[in-house]
Amino acid sequence: MKIYLSTAALALLGSAAHGWTSPWLQDSDSQAAGELAAPSLSWAEDAELSARLAEVLKSSGAPGAVGAVVQLGKPTRIGSFGVRCAGKDEAMTPSDLVHIGSDTKAMTAVLVARLVQKGKLGWGSTLSDVLPALAKKIHPDYGAVTVSDLLLHRSGAPANALDWWAYPGEDVRKRRLKIAEASMSKAPESQPGSEFLYSNLGIMVAGAMAEAVCDESWEELMRKEVFGPLGMTTAAFGVPGTPGELDQPWGHTEGAPGSFNPVQLDNDPALGPAGTVHLSMGDWARFVSVFLESVGSDAPDPFLTAKSLGVLVGARGESAHGMGWIRADRTWAGGTALTHSGSNTTWFATAWVAPEVDLAFLVAVNAVGEAVPAAADGFIGQSVMAMREEASGTDR
């Protein structure tokens, strides 16, 4: 594998050393599968990454974090820093569960791609085709919106539902449809298919379309079509760990300057397709590895075909956005890198994936605060530079 790392790595996100605000601050069962696409990834605790996390997060005041460097064909390197809960002694560990917020969206898109491959959906399937009862109750301009429009944030749907917590006590599938009905009664905020408008609501509706064609919940489909085949045994939904216990890290909100308040709160389950997944860093590495050199796409029965991967990543030059990803040309990535950040308002997570050089960087911080995004980007920026130096040493 050739790594194209140079001084342009300093331009990872403008200049990671000087801080940068990430563009996407949003508010299991394992199944045996012969179609396993990603390699059986191993991981190793890495003291260098732990030290790097400590260095970049110290000034932010965040209680803890887990970060990883994923390099195809090598063990995933994972470091950790800090504590699971502010004011407590339990240390964060490389195997702890982390919440990835809106980075869930790329997983929902992969689920839809799997259903397209199986002929249960088409990228051009419309709301009227798949959810005719809902289409009759919402503004008629939404009727021709496709699942592709929804996943690319080009549906014109508003950013969020009128009330994510509405209709308590009902089945989550029914709640998603009722929330969509209430929130899409007015005309779209932009002409469907015409422009990018980030929408958590739209991703939820894409999840509801998957539910409709399979007659199963999004959560069940994620276990069956994504987590199981990839061996993501820790991936699940909602707050990591047991309520009231410190068996896993807690999230935190920012209080007075330099202080954070521990909480176990998450997005409502109805928003699931747009942002409720938690998992270990090792399992997040399993997921992003699918995008490294199109892993397994040439197999007889691939997890994702080359065509699916092309749709998910997006056409070069046509748009800066893929499905669950934003595209960014970076010299260190050998071309196009994929990135996204996510937050459930108590965690912050960022991924950078470089398919051309089989490399990815991941970080999750168990807090949300003003200085956290820049600290997370600092970890990734320093990791890129470290890989550059490592590659330069190898080339001598």
C-alpha positions as CSV (number, residue, x, y, z in Angstrom):
1,M,0.0,0.0,0.0
2,K,1.4,3.4,-0.9
3,I,0.6,6.2,1.4
4,Y,0.4,9.7,-0.2
5,L,1.2,11.8,2.9
6,S,2.9,15.1,2.6
7,T,2.9,18.6,4.1
8,A,-0.5,19.0,2.6
9,A,-1.7,16.9,5.6
10,L,-1.6,20.2,7.5
11,A,-4.5,21.2,5.3
12,L,-6.5,18.2,6.6
13,L,-9.3,20.5,7.7
14,G,-7.8,23.9,6.9
15,S,-5.1,23.5,9.6
16,A,-5.8,21.0,12.4
17,A,-3.0,22.5,14.5
18,H,-4.9,25.8,14.7
19,G,-8.3,24.2,15.3
20,W,-11.2,23.8,13.0
21,T,-15.0,23.5,13.6
22,S,-16.4,20.3,12.1
23,P,-19.2,20.8,9.5
24,W,-21.7,18.3,11.0
25,L,-22.5,19.1,14.6
26,Q,-26.0,17.5,14.8
27,D,-27.8,17.9,17.5
28,S,-26.2,-7.1,19.1
29,D,-26.8,-9.6,17.9
30,S,-24.1,-11.1,15.7
31,Q,-25.3,-13.1,12.6
32,A,-23.2,-15.8,11.0
33,A,-22.7,-14.8,7.4
34,G,-20.9,-16.3,4.5
35,E,-20.8,-12.9,2.8
36,L,-18.5,-11.3,5.3
37,A,-16.9,-8.5,3.3
38,A,-14.4,-6.9,5.7
39,P,-11.3,-8.7,6.9
40,S,-11.5,-10.1,10.4
41,L,-10.0,-7.0,12.0
42,S,-8.0,-7.2,15.1
43,W,-7.0,-4.3,17.3
44,A,-4.1,-3.3,19.5
45,E,-3.9,-0.8,22.4
46,D,-1.6,1.9,21.4
47,A,0.2,4.0,24.0
48,E,1.2,6.6,21.4
49,L,-2.4,7.3,20.4
50,S,-3.4,7.5,24.1
51,A,-0.7,10.1,24.7
52,R,-1.9,12.0,21.6
53,L,-5.5,12.1,22.9
54,A,-4.3,13.3,26.3
55,E,-2.3,16.1,24.6
56,V,-5.1,17.4,22.4
57,L,-8.0,17.0,24.8
58,K,-6.3,18.5,27.9
59,S,-7.2,22.1,27.0
60,S,-10.8,21.2,26.1
61,G,-11.5,19.9,29.6
62,A,-13.4,16.9,28.1
63,P,-13.4,13.9,30.5
64,G,-12.4,11.2,28.1
65,A,-12.0,9.9,24.5
66,V,-11.2,6.9,22.4
67,G,-9.4,7.2,19.1
68,A,-8.2,4.9,16.3
69,V,-6.0,4.6,13.3
70,V,-7.4,2.0,10.8
71,Q,-5.0,0.7,8.2
72,L,-6.1,-2.1,6.0
73,G,-4.1,-5.3,6.5
74,K,-2.8,-4.3,9.9
75,P,-4.3,-4.4,13.4
76,T,-6.4,-1.3,14.2
77,R,-4.5,0.9,16.7
78,I,-6.7,2.2,19.5
79,G,-5.9,4.6,22.3
80,S,-7.9,6.0,25.1
81,F,-7.7,8.9,27.5
82,G,-9.4,10.1,30.7
83,V,-12.4,8.9,32.6
84,R,-15.8,7.5,31.9
85,C,-17.5,10.0,34.1
86,A,-16.4,13.4,35.3
87,G,-15.6,13.3,39.0
88,K,-15.2,9.5,39.0
89,D,-12.1,7.3,38.8
90,E,-13.2,4.7,36.2
91,A,-10.8,5.1,33.3
92,M,-11.8,5.1,29.7
93,T,-10.4,2.0,27.9
94,P,-9.8,1.2,24.2
95,S,-12.7,-1.3,24.3
96,D,-15.3,1.0,25.7
97,L,-18.5,1.7,23.9
98,V,-18.8,5.2,22.2
99,H,-21.8,7.0,20.8
100,I,-21.3,8.2,17.2
101,G,-24.4,10.3,16.7
102,S,-24.8,11.4,13.0
103,D,-22.1,9.0,11.9
104,T,-25.0,6.5,12.1
105,K,-26.3,8.0,8.8
106,A,-23.6,6.3,6.8
107,M,-24.7,3.0,8.3
108,T,-28.4,3.6,7.4
109,A,-27.2,4.4,3.8
110,V,-25.3,1.0,3.7
111,L,-28.5,-0.7,4.9
112,V,-30.4,0.8,2.1
113,A,-27.7,-0.2,-0.4
114,R,-28.0,-3.8,0.8
115,L,-31.7,-3.7,0.2
116,V,-31.2,-2.3,-3.3
117,Q,-28.8,-5.1,-4.0
118,K,-31.5,-7.6,-2.9
119,G,-34.1,-5.9,-5.1
120,K,-36.3,-4.8,-2.2
121,L,-35.7,-1.1,-3.0
122,G,-34.4,1.0,-5.9
123,W,-32.4,4.2,-5.6
124,G,-35.3,5.7,-7.5
125,S,-38.0,4.3,-5.2
126,T,-40.3,7.2,-4.2
127,L,-42.3,7.9,-1.1
128,S,-45.5,7.4,-3.1
129,D,-44.1,4.0,-4.2
130,V,-43.1,2.7,-0.8
131,L,-45.2,4.6,1.7
132,P,-48.4,5.5,-0.3
133,A,-50.5,6.0,2.9
134,L,-48.0,8.6,4.2
135,A,-47.6,10.2,0.8
136,K,-51.4,11.0,0.8
137,K,-51.2,12.7,4.1
138,I,-48.1,14.9,3.6
139,H,-47.6,17.8,1.2
140,P,-47.9,16.4,-2.4
141,D,-44.5,17.8,-3.4
142,Y,-42.9,15.1,-1.3
143,G,-44.6,12.3,-3.3
144,A,-41.8,12.0,-5.9
145,V,-39.0,12.2,-3.4
146,T,-36.7,9.2,-3.8
147,V,-34.8,7.3,-1.1
148,S,-31.6,8.6,-2.8
149,D,-32.9,12.2,-2.4
150,L,-33.4,11.5,1.3
151,L,-30.0,10.0,1.9
152,L,-28.3,12.8,0.0
153,H,-30.2,15.5,2.0
154,R,-31.8,16.7,-1.3
155,S,-35.5,16.0,-0.3
156,G,-36.3,19.5,0.9
157,A,-37.4,18.0,4.2
158,P,-36.8,20.3,7.3
159,A,-33.7,19.6,9.4
160,N,-35.7,18.1,12.3
161,A,-39.1,16.9,13.3
162,L,-41.7,19.2,14.9
163,D,-41.4,16.9,18.0
164,W,-39.1,13.9,18.0
165,W,-40.7,12.7,21.3
166,A,-44.3,12.7,20.1
167,Y,-46.7,9.7,20.3
168,P,-45.0,8.1,23.4
169,G,-45.9,4.5,24.1
170,E,-46.5,3.5,20.5
171,D,-44.4,1.2,18.4
172,V,-41.3,3.0,17.0
173,R,-42.2,2.2,13.4
174,K,-45.6,3.8,13.8
175,R,-44.1,6.7,15.6
176,R,-41.7,7.4,12.7
177,L,-44.6,7.5,10.3
178,K,-46.7,9.8,12.5
179,I,-43.7,12.1,13.1
180,A,-43.1,12.3,9.4
181,E,-46.8,13.1,8.7
182,A,-46.8,15.9,11.3
183,S,-43.5,17.3,10.1
184,M,-44.0,17.2,6.4
185,S,-47.5,18.7,6.1
186,K,-46.1,21.9,4.7
187,A,-44.3,22.3,1.3
188,P,-40.7,21.3,1.2
189,E,-38.2,23.9,2.3
190,S,-36.5,23.6,-1.1
191,Q,-37.5,21.9,-4.4
192,P,-36.9,18.2,-4.0
193,G,-33.8,17.0,-5.8
194,S,-32.5,20.6,-6.3
195,E,-30.2,21.4,-3.5
196,F,-28.5,20.1,-0.3
197,L,-30.4,20.7,2.9
198,Y,-29.2,18.7,5.9
199,S,-32.1,16.8,7.4
200,N,-32.3,14.3,10.2
201,L,-36.0,14.0,9.4
202,G,-35.2,12.9,5.9
203,I,-32.8,10.2,7.0
204,M,-35.5,8.9,9.4
205,V,-37.9,8.7,6.5
206,A,-35.4,6.7,4.5
207,G,-35.2,4.3,7.4
208,A,-39.0,4.1,7.4
209,M,-38.9,3.2,3.7
210,A,-36.6,0.3,4.5
211,E,-38.9,-0.8,7.3
212,A,-41.9,-0.8,5.0
213,V,-40.3,-3.0,2.2
214,C,-39.0,-5.5,4.8
215,D,-41.8,-5.3,7.4
216,E,-39.1,-5.1,10.1
217,S,-37.9,-2.3,12.2
218,W,-34.8,-0.3,11.3
219,E,-33.1,-1.6,14.4
220,E,-33.8,-5.3,13.3
221,L,-32.6,-4.6,9.8
222,M,-29.4,-3.0,11.0
223,R,-28.6,-6.1,13.0
224,K,-29.4,-8.4,10.2
225,E,-28.0,-6.5,7.2
226,V,-25.0,-4.5,8.6
227,F,-23.9,-5.4,12.2
228,G,-24.2,-9.2,11.8
229,P,-22.5,-9.6,8.4
230,L,-19.6,-7.3,9.5
231,G,-19.2,-9.0,12.9
232,M,-20.0,-5.8,14.8
233,T,-21.0,-7.6,18.0
234,T,-21.0,-4.5,20.2
235,A,-23.1,-2.3,18.0
236,A,-26.5,-1.3,19.4
237,F,-28.7,1.7,20.0
238,G,-29.1,4.5,22.6
239,V,-27.0,5.3,25.6
240,P,-24.0,3.0,26.1
241,G,-24.0,0.8,29.2
242,T,-26.5,0.3,32.0
243,P,-28.5,3.3,33.2
244,G,-27.1,4.6,36.5
245,E,-24.0,2.4,36.3
246,L,-20.4,3.1,35.2
247,D,-20.0,-0.1,33.2
248,Q,-19.6,2.1,30.1
249,P,-18.7,5.8,29.6
250,W,-21.3,8.5,30.2
251,G,-21.9,11.5,27.9
252,H,-21.4,15.0,29.2
253,T,-22.7,18.5,28.6
254,E,-20.7,21.6,29.2
255,G,-21.4,23.6,32.4
256,A,-19.3,26.4,33.7
257,P,-16.1,27.1,31.7
258,G,-13.8,24.0,32.0
259,S,-16.4,21.8,33.6
260,F,-18.7,19.1,32.2
261,N,-21.9,17.5,33.7
262,P,-22.3,13.8,33.3
263,V,-25.6,12.6,31.8
264,Q,-27.0,9.4,30.2
265,L,-29.2,11.0,27.6
266,D,-29.7,10.2,23.9
267,N,-31.8,11.2,20.9
268,D,-35.3,9.7,20.9
269,P,-35.4,6.2,19.3
270,A,-37.6,7.5,16.5
271,L,-34.6,9.4,15.2
272,G,-32.6,6.2,15.1
273,P,-31.6,6.1,11.4
274,A,-30.1,9.6,11.8
275,G,-28.1,9.1,15.0
276,T,-28.5,6.6,17.8
277,V,-25.8,3.9,17.2
278,H,-23.2,3.2,19.9
279,L,-20.4,0.6,19.5
280,S,-16.8,-0.2,20.3
281,M,-14.1,1.6,18.4
282,G,-13.0,-1.7,17.0
283,D,-16.4,-2.3,15.5
284,W,-16.5,1.2,14.1
285,A,-13.2,0.3,12.4
286,R,-14.9,-2.8,10.9
287,F,-17.6,-0.6,9.4
288,V,-15.3,2.0,7.8
289,S,-13.0,-0.7,6.5
290,V,-15.8,-1.5,3.9
291,F,-14.9,1.8,2.2
292,L,-11.2,1.1,2.1
293,E,-10.2,-0.1,-1.4
294,S,-13.7,-1.3,-2.0
295,V,-13.2,-4.2,0.4
296,G,-14.8,-7.4,-1.0
297,S,-16.7,-5.6,-3.8
298,D,-15.4,-8.1,-6.3
299,A,-16.5,-11.2,-4.4
300,P,-19.1,-13.5,-5.9
301,D,-21.7,-12.3,-3.4
302,P,-20.3,-9.1,-1.9
303,F,-21.5,-7.3,1.1
304,L,-21.5,-4.1,-1.0
305,T,-21.0,-4.2,-4.8
306,A,-18.7,-1.7,-6.5
307,K,-21.8,0.0,-7.9
308,S,-23.3,0.4,-4.4
309,L,-20.1,1.8,-3.1
310,G,-20.0,4.3,-6.0
311,V,-23.5,5.5,-5.1
312,L,-22.8,5.7,-1.4
313,V,-19.6,7.7,-1.9
314,G,-21.0,10.0,-4.6
315,A,-19.9,10.9,-8.1
316,R,-16.6,12.9,-8.2
317,G,-17.2,16.5,-9.2
318,E,-20.9,16.2,-9.1
319,S,-21.4,17.0,-5.5
320,A,-19.4,17.4,-2.3
321,H,-21.7,15.0,-0.6
322,G,-22.2,11.2,-0.5
323,M,-24.7,9.3,1.6
324,G,-23.6,9.8,5.2
325,W,-20.3,11.4,4.0
326,I,-18.9,14.7,2.9
327,R,-16.2,14.4,0.2
328,A,-13.0,16.4,0.5
329,D,-9.9,16.2,-1.8
330,R,-6.8,15.8,0.3
331,T,-3.2,15.1,-0.9
332,W,-2.5,12.9,2.2
333,A,-5.5,10.7,1.1
334,G,-4.3,10.2,-2.4
335,G,-7.4,11.9,-3.7
336,T,-10.9,12.0,-2.2
337,A,-11.3,11.5,1.5
338,L,-14.7,10.9,3.2
339,T,-15.6,12.6,6.5
340,H,-18.5,13.2,8.8
341,S,-19.0,14.2,12.4
342,G,-21.8,13.4,14.8
343,S,-23.2,14.3,18.1
344,N,-26.2,13.4,20.2
345,T,-25.5,16.6,22.2
346,T,-23.6,14.6,24.9
347,W,-20.9,12.9,22.7
348,F,-18.9,14.1,19.8
349,A,-17.4,11.8,17.1
350,T,-15.5,12.3,13.9
351,A,-14.4,10.0,11.1
352,W,-12.0,10.6,8.2
353,V,-11.7,7.7,5.6
354,A,-9.2,7.6,2.8
355,P,-10.2,4.8,0.4
356,E,-7.3,5.4,-2.0
357,V,-4.6,4.7,0.6
358,D,-6.5,2.2,2.8
359,L,-6.5,4.5,5.8
360,A,-9.0,5.9,8.3
361,F,-8.9,7.9,11.5
362,L,-11.7,7.8,14.1
363,V,-12.2,9.6,17.4
364,A,-15.1,9.8,19.9
365,V,-15.2,12.2,22.9
366,N,-17.6,11.6,25.7
367,A,-18.6,15.3,25.9
368,V,-19.9,18.2,23.9
369,G,-18.5,21.6,24.4
370,E,-17.1,24.6,22.6
371,A,-13.5,23.3,22.4
372,V,-14.3,19.6,21.8
373,P,-14.6,19.6,17.9
374,A,-11.2,21.3,17.5
375,A,-9.6,18.9,20.0
376,A,-11.0,15.9,18.1
377,D,-9.7,17.4,14.8
378,G,-6.4,18.0,16.5
379,F,-6.1,14.3,17.2
380,I,-6.8,13.4,13.6
381,G,-4.5,16.1,12.3
382,Q,-1.6,14.9,14.5
383,S,-2.3,11.3,13.5
384,V,-2.1,12.2,9.8
385,M,1.2,13.9,10.4
386,A,2.5,10.9,12.4
387,M,1.6,8.6,9.5
388,R,3.4,10.9,7.1
389,E,6.5,10.8,9.2
390,E,6.2,7.0,9.5
391,A,5.9,6.6,5.8
392,S,8.8,8.9,5.1
393,G,11.0,6.8,7.4
394,T,9.9,3.6,5.6
395,D,10.8,5.1,2.2
396,R,14.4,6.0,3.2
